[in-house]
Amino acid sequence: MRNYADQQELILNQIKDKCCQRKNFSGCDLSGIDLRGIDLSGINLMGADLHEVNLSNSDLTNTNLNGANLIQATLCGASLTNADLSEANLTNADFTYANLCGSFLWRTQCSKTNLWGASLCDTNLTEADLSAAILIEASLIEANLFRANLAGAKLCGATLLEANLTEVNLTGADLTWTNLTKANLSQANLGETKLIYTKLWDTIMPDGITHEPQIVIMD
């Protein structure tokens, strides 16, 4: 245990040290470490174990988190612009008000992830698992959600302007007050989806028909 603790402390000091030349921490075990407010931009954390890590308000711009374990991690207010989170595990992680604009989340596990108020503009979420995720008031403008799983997700008040929702699974999702203006829902599954005061202006529906500007009231 002593060696393990010493190793984690060494890695933490290297991350914090601006003069340290090391930028590759792929596969490292950083589980449970407090990394709040730290500049991690451009660092390679591919396959790293970051479960239960506190990264609130940290800068992860252009960071490689491909395949990383972020289960139950806290990233409130963190900046992940253009970060690579493909095939990472974000189950039960907290990304409240985080900035993920332009990030890559291909086949990322986001089940039960809290993305309340998060910015996901122009984010690639192709085939991501967002089942039961919280996306209340999130911004997904021009996001690519092709074949993503949003079953049971909460998207109340979210903005999906011009988002690609082709073949998305929205079974049981809550889209109350959601803005789907010019979004593409071609071949999407809307079974038992809540569409209460949902904005469907020029929205392409699952049958391929474009909706005239209207607000739908449907439970």
C-alpha positions as a Markdown table, in Angstrom:
| # | Residue | x | y | z |
|---|---|---|---|---|
| 1 | Met | 0.0 | 0.0 | 0.0 |
| 2 | Arg | 2.9 | 2.3 | 0.8 |
| 3 | Asn | 4.4 | 1.9 | -2.7 |
| 4 | Tyr | 1.0 | 2.4 | -4.3 |
| 5 | Ala | 0.4 | 5.7 | -2.3 |
| 6 | Asp | 3.9 | 6.9 | -3.2 |
| 7 | Gln | 3.4 | 6.1 | -6.8 |
| 8 | Gln | 0.2 | 8.1 | -6.9 |
| 9 | Glu | 1.8 | 11.0 | -5.1 |
| 10 | Leu | 4.7 | 11.0 | -7.6 |
| 11 | Ile | 2.3 | 11.1 | -10.6 |
| 12 | Leu | 0.2 | 13.8 | -9.0 |
| 13 | Asn | 3.3 | 15.9 | -8.4 |
| 14 | Gln | 4.4 | 15.4 | -12.0 |
| 15 | Ile | 1.0 | 16.5 | -13.2 |
| 16 | Lys | 1.0 | 19.7 | -11.1 |
| 17 | Asp | 4.6 | 20.6 | -11.9 |
| 18 | Lys | 4.6 | 23.0 | -14.9 |
| 19 | Cys | 8.3 | 22.3 | -15.5 |
| 20 | Cys | 7.8 | 18.6 | -15.8 |
| 21 | Gln | 8.2 | 17.4 | -19.4 |
| 22 | Arg | 6.0 | 14.3 | -18.9 |
| 23 | Lys | 2.8 | 14.5 | -20.8 |
| 24 | Asn | 2.0 | 10.8 | -21.1 |
| 25 | Phe | 0.1 | 9.3 | -18.2 |
| 26 | Ser | -1.7 | 6.6 | -20.3 |
| 27 | Gly | -2.8 | 3.6 | -18.2 |
| 28 | Cys | -1.9 | 5.2 | -14.9 |
| 29 | Asp | -3.9 | 4.7 | -11.8 |
| 30 | Leu | -5.2 | 8.0 | -10.5 |
| 31 | Ser | -8.3 | 6.7 | -8.9 |
| 32 | Gly | -9.7 | 8.8 | -6.0 |
| 33 | Ile | -7.2 | 11.7 | -6.4 |
| 34 | Asp | -8.2 | 15.3 | -6.0 |
| 35 | Leu | -7.3 | 17.1 | -9.2 |
| 36 | Arg | -9.7 | 20.1 | -8.9 |
| 37 | Gly | -8.8 | 23.2 | -10.9 |
| 38 | Ile | -5.6 | 21.7 | -12.4 |
| 39 | Asp | -4.4 | 22.3 | -15.9 |
| 40 | Leu | -4.4 | 18.9 | -17.7 |
| 41 | Ser | -4.8 | 20.3 | -21.2 |
| 42 | Gly | -3.1 | 18.2 | -23.9 |
| 43 | Ile | -2.1 | 15.4 | -21.6 |
| 44 | Asn | -2.4 | 11.8 | -22.6 |
| 45 | Leu | -4.6 | 9.9 | -20.1 |
| 46 | Met | -5.6 | 7.1 | -22.6 |
| 47 | Gly | -6.9 | 4.1 | -20.6 |
| 48 | Ala | -6.1 | 5.7 | -17.3 |
| 49 | Asp | -8.0 | 4.8 | -14.2 |
| 50 | Leu | -9.8 | 8.0 | -13.0 |
| 51 | His | -12.7 | 6.5 | -11.2 |
| 52 | Glu | -14.0 | 8.7 | -8.3 |
| 53 | Val | -11.4 | 11.4 | -9.2 |
| 54 | Asn | -12.4 | 15.0 | -8.6 |
| 55 | Leu | -11.7 | 17.1 | -11.7 |
| 56 | Ser | -14.1 | 19.9 | -11.0 |
| 57 | Asn | -13.1 | 23.1 | -12.8 |
| 58 | Ser | -10.1 | 21.4 | -14.3 |
| 59 | Asp | -8.8 | 22.2 | -17.8 |
| 60 | Leu | -8.9 | 19.1 | -20.0 |
| 61 | Thr | -8.8 | 20.8 | -23.3 |
| 62 | Asn | -7.5 | 18.6 | -26.1 |
| 63 | Thr | -6.8 | 15.9 | -23.5 |
| 64 | Asn | -6.8 | 12.2 | -24.6 |
| 65 | Leu | -9.1 | 10.2 | -22.4 |
| 66 | Asn | -9.8 | 7.5 | -24.9 |
| 67 | Gly | -10.9 | 4.3 | -23.0 |
| 68 | Ala | -10.3 | 6.0 | -19.6 |
| 69 | Asn | -12.3 | 4.9 | -16.6 |
| 70 | Leu | -14.2 | 7.8 | -15.2 |
| 71 | Ile | -16.9 | 5.9 | -13.3 |
| 72 | Gln | -18.3 | 8.2 | -10.5 |
| 73 | Ala | -15.8 | 10.9 | -11.3 |
| 74 | Thr | -16.7 | 14.5 | -10.6 |
| 75 | Leu | -16.1 | 17.0 | -13.4 |
| 76 | Cys | -18.4 | 19.9 | -12.5 |
| 77 | Gly | -17.5 | 23.0 | -14.5 |
| 78 | Ala | -14.6 | 21.3 | -16.2 |
| 79 | Ser | -13.4 | 22.3 | -19.7 |
| 80 | Leu | -13.1 | 19.3 | -22.1 |
| 81 | Thr | -13.2 | 21.2 | -25.3 |
| 82 | Asn | -12.0 | 19.0 | -28.2 |
| 83 | Ala | -11.1 | 16.2 | -25.7 |
| 84 | Asp | -11.1 | 12.6 | -26.9 |
| 85 | Leu | -13.4 | 10.5 | -24.7 |
| 86 | Ser | -14.2 | 7.8 | -27.2 |
| 87 | Glu | -15.0 | 4.4 | -25.6 |
| 88 | Ala | -14.4 | 5.9 | -22.1 |
| 89 | Asn | -16.6 | 4.9 | -19.2 |
| 90 | Leu | -18.4 | 7.8 | -17.7 |
| 91 | Thr | -21.1 | 5.8 | -15.8 |
| 92 | Asn | -22.5 | 7.8 | -12.9 |
| 93 | Ala | -20.0 | 10.6 | -13.4 |
| 94 | Asp | -21.0 | 14.2 | -12.7 |
| 95 | Phe | -20.4 | 16.6 | -15.6 |
| 96 | Thr | -22.8 | 19.4 | -14.4 |
| 97 | Tyr | -22.2 | 22.6 | -16.4 |
| 98 | Ala | -19.0 | 21.1 | -18.0 |
| 99 | Asn | -17.9 | 22.3 | -21.4 |
| 100 | Leu | -17.6 | 19.4 | -23.9 |
| 101 | Cys | -18.0 | 21.4 | -27.1 |
| 102 | Gly | -16.2 | 19.8 | -30.0 |
| 103 | Ser | -15.3 | 16.7 | -28.0 |
| 104 | Phe | -15.3 | 13.1 | -29.3 |
| 105 | Leu | -17.5 | 10.6 | -27.4 |
| 106 | Trp | -17.8 | 7.8 | -29.9 |
| 107 | Arg | -19.2 | 4.7 | -28.2 |
| 108 | Thr | -18.7 | 6.3 | -24.8 |
| 109 | Gln | -20.5 | 4.8 | -21.8 |
| 110 | Cys | -22.6 | 7.6 | -20.3 |
| 111 | Ser | -25.3 | 5.6 | -18.6 |
| 112 | Lys | -26.8 | 7.6 | -15.6 |
| 113 | Thr | -24.2 | 10.3 | -16.2 |
| 114 | Asn | -25.2 | 13.8 | -14.9 |
| 115 | Leu | -24.8 | 16.3 | -17.8 |
| 116 | Trp | -27.2 | 18.9 | -16.4 |
| 117 | Gly | -26.5 | 22.3 | -18.1 |
| 118 | Ala | -23.5 | 20.9 | -19.9 |
| 119 | Ser | -22.3 | 22.4 | -23.2 |
| 120 | Leu | -22.1 | 19.7 | -25.9 |
| 121 | Cys | -22.3 | 21.8 | -29.0 |
| 122 | Asp | -20.8 | 20.1 | -32.1 |
| 123 | Thr | -19.9 | 17.1 | -30.0 |
| 124 | Asn | -19.6 | 13.7 | -31.6 |
| 125 | Leu | -21.8 | 11.2 | -29.6 |
| 126 | Thr | -22.1 | 8.6 | -32.3 |
| 127 | Glu | -23.3 | 5.2 | -30.8 |
| 128 | Ala | -22.8 | 6.6 | -27.3 |
| 129 | Asp | -24.8 | 5.0 | -24.4 |
| 130 | Leu | -26.6 | 7.8 | -22.7 |
| 131 | Ser | -29.4 | 5.6 | -21.2 |
| 132 | Ala | -30.9 | 7.3 | -18.1 |
| 133 | Ala | -28.5 | 10.2 | -18.5 |
| 134 | Ile | -29.4 | 13.6 | -17.1 |
| 135 | Leu | -29.2 | 16.2 | -19.9 |
| 136 | Ile | -31.6 | 18.8 | -18.4 |
| 137 | Glu | -31.0 | 22.2 | -19.9 |
| 138 | Ala | -27.9 | 20.9 | -21.8 |
| 139 | Ser | -26.9 | 22.5 | -25.0 |
| 140 | Leu | -26.4 | 20.0 | -27.9 |
| 141 | Ile | -26.5 | 22.4 | -30.8 |
| 142 | Glu | -25.3 | 20.6 | -34.0 |
| 143 | Ala | -24.3 | 17.6 | -31.9 |
| 144 | Asn | -24.0 | 14.2 | -33.7 |
| 145 | Leu | -26.0 | 11.6 | -31.8 |
| 146 | Phe | -26.2 | 9.0 | -34.7 |
| 147 | Arg | -27.4 | 5.7 | -33.3 |
| 148 | Ala | -26.9 | 6.9 | -29.7 |
| 149 | Asn | -28.9 | 5.2 | -26.9 |
| 150 | Leu | -31.0 | 7.8 | -25.0 |
| 151 | Ala | -33.5 | 5.4 | -23.5 |
| 152 | Gly | -34.9 | 6.9 | -20.3 |
| 153 | Ala | -32.7 | 10.0 | -20.6 |
| 154 | Lys | -34.0 | 13.3 | -19.2 |
| 155 | Leu | -33.6 | 16.1 | -21.8 |
| 156 | Cys | -36.1 | 18.6 | -20.3 |
| 157 | Gly | -35.3 | 22.1 | -21.5 |
| 158 | Ala | -32.3 | 20.9 | -23.6 |
| 159 | Thr | -31.4 | 22.5 | -26.9 |
| 160 | Leu | -30.8 | 20.2 | -29.8 |
| 161 | Leu | -30.9 | 22.8 | -32.6 |
| 162 | Glu | -29.8 | 21.1 | -35.9 |
| 163 | Ala | -28.6 | 18.0 | -34.0 |
| 164 | Asn | -28.3 | 14.7 | -35.8 |
| 165 | Leu | -30.6 | 12.2 | -34.0 |
| 166 | Thr | -30.7 | 9.7 | -36.9 |
| 167 | Glu | -31.6 | 6.2 | -35.6 |
| 168 | Val | -31.4 | 7.3 | -32.0 |
| 169 | Asn | -33.2 | 5.3 | -29.3 |
| 170 | Leu | -35.4 | 7.7 | -27.3 |
| 171 | Thr | -37.6 | 5.1 | -25.7 |
| 172 | Gly | -39.0 | 6.5 | -22.5 |
| 173 | Ala | -37.0 | 9.7 | -22.7 |
| 174 | Asp | -38.3 | 13.0 | -21.4 |
| 175 | Leu | -38.2 | 15.8 | -23.9 |
| 176 | Thr | -40.4 | 18.2 | -22.0 |
| 177 | Trp | -39.7 | 21.8 | -23.2 |
| 178 | Thr | -36.9 | 20.4 | -25.4 |
| 179 | Asn | -35.9 | 22.5 | -28.5 |
| 180 | Leu | -35.6 | 20.2 | -31.6 |
| 181 | Thr | -35.6 | 22.9 | -34.2 |
| 182 | Lys | -34.2 | 21.6 | -37.5 |
| 183 | Ala | -33.0 | 18.4 | -35.7 |
| 184 | Asn | -32.9 | 15.2 | -37.7 |
| 185 | Leu | -34.9 | 12.4 | -36.1 |
| 186 | Ser | -35.0 | 10.1 | -39.1 |
| 187 | Gln | -35.7 | 6.5 | -38.1 |
| 188 | Ala | -35.4 | 7.4 | -34.4 |
| 189 | Asn | -37.3 | 5.3 | -31.8 |
| 190 | Leu | -39.8 | 7.6 | -30.0 |
| 191 | Gly | -41.7 | 4.9 | -28.2 |
| 192 | Glu | -43.2 | 6.2 | -24.9 |
| 193 | Thr | -41.2 | 9.4 | -25.3 |
| 194 | Lys | -42.6 | 12.4 | -23.5 |
| 195 | Leu | -43.0 | 15.3 | -26.0 |
| 196 | Ile | -44.6 | 17.9 | -23.7 |
| 197 | Tyr | -44.3 | 21.5 | -25.0 |
| 198 | Thr | -41.5 | 20.2 | -27.3 |
| 199 | Lys | -40.4 | 22.6 | -30.0 |
| 200 | Leu | -40.5 | 20.9 | -33.4 |
| 201 | Trp | -39.7 | 23.6 | -36.0 |
| 202 | Asp | -38.6 | 22.2 | -39.3 |
| 203 | Thr | -37.7 | 19.0 | -37.5 |
| 204 | Ile | -37.3 | 15.8 | -39.6 |
| 205 | Met | -39.4 | 13.2 | -37.9 |
| 206 | Pro | -38.8 | 9.4 | -37.8 |
| 207 | Asp | -40.9 | 8.9 | -40.9 |
| 208 | Gly | -38.8 | 11.4 | -42.8 |
| 209 | Ile | -41.5 | 14.0 | -42.9 |
| 210 | Thr | -40.4 | 17.6 | -41.9 |
| 211 | His | -42.6 | 19.2 | -39.3 |
| 212 | Glu | -44.0 | 22.7 | -39.9 |
| 213 | Pro | -43.1 | 25.1 | -37.1 |
| 214 | Gln | -45.1 | 24.1 | -34.0 |
| 215 | Ile | -44.9 | 23.3 | -30.3 |
| 216 | Val | -46.1 | 19.8 | -29.6 |
| 217 | Ile | -48.2 | 19.0 | -26.5 |
| 218 | Met | -48.1 | 15.2 | -26.2 |
| 219 | Asp | -47.6 | 13.0 | -23.2 |
